[in-house]
């Protein structure tokens, strides 16, 4: 006679794997990848932040006009835009830093940030670092 052994079922244990959550600091400043760049290709330029146009010709929506010099960029607003310079690098600038006065003209030196309240009420920061004549500036729009 043959003996039968009881059938044993194997249980498979499945572990749920949760995705690793990225932890971000609370008061996070702008990180370099978020910065846009403007090539200061000519002596004088116009800036339209709504259309993202930075040209030698003024458009209906131009917010700013600039002239570059040996070690700074001179900005003049086009009504109703307002500007304000802070002594902080753009990478460390937060929206809260951009408290505006009624300034219409400003000189931006290396390491400073120009806060801009555009004609449409958007807040933009412009800045950069250079050792000789500025050839490029960085900017970001705060939401």
Kinemage of the C-alpha trace (Angstrom):
@kinemage 1
@onewidth
@group {chain A} dominant
@subgroup {mainchain}
@vectorlist {calphas} color= white
{ca unk a 1} P 0.000 0.000 0.000
{ca unk a 2} L 1.140 3.476 -0.719
{ca unk a 3} L 1.117 6.305 1.844
{ca unk a 4} L 0.061 9.735 0.815
{ca unk a 5} L 1.751 12.773 2.296
{ca unk a 6} L -0.422 15.826 2.951
{ca unk a 7} L -0.141 18.568 0.310
{ca unk a 8} L 1.518 21.708 1.709
{ca unk a 9} L 0.740 25.013 0.033
{ca unk a 10} L 3.605 27.479 -0.191
{ca unk a 11} L 2.641 31.031 0.660
{ca unk a 12} L 4.340 33.796 -1.254
{ca unk a 13} L 4.998 36.929 0.718
{ca unk a 14} L 4.851 40.048 -1.431
{ca unk a 15} L 6.486 43.177 -0.066
{ca unk a 16} L 5.060 46.487 -1.134
{ca unk a 17} L 7.750 48.924 -2.144
{ca unk a 18} L 6.932 52.578 -1.708
{ca unk a 19} L 8.640 55.203 -3.838
{ca unk a 20} L 11.250 57.244 -2.039
{ca unk a 21} L 9.927 60.734 -1.408
{ca unk a 22} L 12.214 63.625 -2.143
{ca unk a 23} L 12.571 66.006 0.763
{ca unk a 24} L 12.800 69.676 -0.148
{ca unk a 25} L 13.792 72.433 2.240
{ca unk a 26} L 10.958 74.800 3.111
{ca unk a 27} L 12.381 78.193 2.188
{ca unk a 28} L 13.991 76.993 -1.015
{ca unk a 29} L 15.693 79.650 -3.118
{ca unk a 30} L 15.964 79.575 -6.890
{ca unk a 31} L 18.176 76.775 -8.111
{ca unk a 32} L 20.439 77.321 -11.088
{ca unk a 33} L 18.406 75.175 -13.551
{ca unk a 34} L 15.389 77.493 -13.064
{ca unk a 35} L 17.314 80.525 -14.283
{ca unk a 36} L 16.893 81.699 -17.857
{ca unk a 37} L 19.684 83.482 -19.702
{ca unk a 38} L 19.721 86.634 -21.838
{ca unk a 39} L 22.688 87.285 -24.108
{ca unk a 40} L 23.592 90.977 -23.948
{ca unk a 41} L 24.614 90.949 -27.598
{ca unk a 42} L 24.248 94.676 -28.205
{ca unk a 43} L 24.863 97.896 -26.299
{ca unk a 44} L 21.123 98.650 -25.990
{ca unk a 45} L 18.286 96.145 -25.530
{ca unk a 46} L 14.549 95.986 -24.798
{ca unk a 47} L 12.961 93.341 -22.564
{ca unk a 48} L 9.380 92.053 -22.918
{ca unk a 49} L 8.888 89.401 -20.217
{ca unk a 50} L 5.310 88.523 -21.211
{ca unk a 51} L 6.380 87.523 -24.733
{ca unk a 52} L 9.893 86.476 -23.623
{ca unk a 53} L 11.419 88.787 -26.227
{ca unk a 54} L 14.786 90.437 -25.653
{ca unk a 55} L 15.663 92.505 -28.712
{ca unk a 56} L 17.223 95.683 -30.063
{ca unk a 57} L 13.781 96.977 -31.051
{ca unk a 58} L 11.061 98.244 -28.746
{ca unk a 59} L 7.742 96.377 -28.856
{ca unk a 60} L 4.309 97.365 -27.542
{ca unk a 61} L 4.870 95.149 -24.496
{ca unk a 62} L 8.457 96.141 -23.649
{ca unk a 63} L 8.998 96.407 -19.882
{ca unk a 64} L 12.617 97.591 -19.720
{ca unk a 65} L 15.380 99.197 -21.716
{ca unk a 66} L 19.051 98.561 -20.917
{ca unk a 67} L 22.485 99.796 -21.906
{ca unk a 68} L 25.581 97.802 -20.963
{ca unk a 69} L 28.786 99.457 -19.842
{ca unk a 70} L 32.240 98.257 -18.762
{ca unk a 71} L 31.173 96.777 -15.401
{ca unk a 72} L 27.399 97.280 -15.054
{ca unk a 73} L 24.073 97.330 -16.907
{ca unk a 74} L 21.960 100.498 -16.771
{ca unk a 75} L 18.174 99.841 -16.759
{ca unk a 76} L 15.327 102.252 -17.489
{ca unk a 77} L 11.705 101.192 -17.083
{ca unk a 78} L 8.955 101.753 -19.595
{ca unk a 79} L 5.697 102.823 -17.921
{ca unk a 80} L 4.112 101.238 -15.840
{ca unk a 81} L 7.015 98.877 -14.970
{ca unk a 82} L 8.856 99.489 -11.661
{ca unk a 83} L 12.309 98.262 -10.589
{ca unk a 84} L 14.384 97.930 -7.441
{ca unk a 85} L 18.007 96.733 -6.870
{ca unk a 86} L 18.925 94.433 -3.978
{ca unk a 87} L 22.459 93.492 -2.896
{ca unk a 88} L 21.969 89.744 -3.141
{ca unk a 89} L 22.889 87.241 -5.897
{ca unk a 90} L 19.984 86.133 -8.077
{ca unk a 91} L 20.439 82.474 -7.089
{ca unk a 92} L 19.696 83.442 -3.455
{ca unk a 93} L 16.798 85.782 -4.259
{ca unk a 94} L 13.239 84.893 -3.331
{ca unk a 95} L 9.972 86.553 -4.307
{ca unk a 96} L 9.720 88.105 -0.832
{ca unk a 97} L 13.029 89.932 -1.418
{ca unk a 98} L 11.538 91.925 -4.254
{ca unk a 99} L 9.768 94.749 -2.432
{ca unk a 100} L 9.247 97.534 -4.912
{ca unk a 101} L 9.579 101.260 -4.656
{ca unk a 102} L 8.809 103.714 -7.419
{ca unk a 103} L 12.220 103.396 -9.038
{ca unk a 104} L 12.406 103.859 -12.801
{ca unk a 105} L 16.199 103.883 -13.312
{ca unk a 106} L 18.859 101.582 -11.833
{ca unk a 107} L 22.412 100.377 -12.335
{ca unk a 108} L 22.959 96.622 -11.906
{ca unk a 109} L 26.452 95.517 -10.872
{ca unk a 110} L 27.850 91.989 -10.662
{ca unk a 111} L 26.360 90.011 -7.755
{ca unk a 112} L 23.273 92.220 -7.416
{ca unk a 113} L 19.670 91.463 -8.400
{ca unk a 114} L 17.229 93.756 -10.150
{ca unk a 115} L 13.633 93.136 -9.068
{ca unk a 116} L 11.102 94.020 -11.752
{ca unk a 117} L 7.348 94.468 -11.460
{ca unk a 118} L 6.228 94.275 -15.080
{ca unk a 119} L 3.427 96.277 -16.655
{ca unk a 120} L 1.170 93.233 -16.215
{ca unk a 121} L 2.036 92.873 -12.529
{ca unk a 122} L 4.400 89.888 -12.851
{ca unk a 123} L 7.509 89.779 -10.666
{ca unk a 124} L 10.836 89.045 -12.350
{ca unk a 125} L 14.385 89.010 -10.956
{ca unk a 126} L 17.424 89.760 -13.140
{ca unk a 127} L 21.055 89.321 -12.139
{ca unk a 128} L 24.392 87.728 -12.760
{ca unk a 129} L 28.079 87.743 -12.026
{ca unk a 130} L 30.826 89.055 -14.270
{ca unk a 131} L 34.433 90.199 -13.932
{ca unk a 132} L 34.642 92.332 -17.058
{ca unk a 133} L 31.927 93.760 -19.309
{ca unk a 134} L 28.665 91.839 -18.765
{ca unk a 135} L 27.823 89.605 -21.744
{ca unk a 136} L 24.988 87.583 -20.215
{ca unk a 137} L 22.449 88.040 -17.435
{ca unk a 138} L 20.125 85.545 -15.803
{ca unk a 139} L 16.464 86.002 -14.983
{ca unk a 140} L 13.543 84.199 -13.403
{ca unk a 141} L 9.842 84.961 -13.122
{ca unk a 142} L 8.294 84.311 -9.712
{ca unk a 143} L 4.860 82.711 -9.642
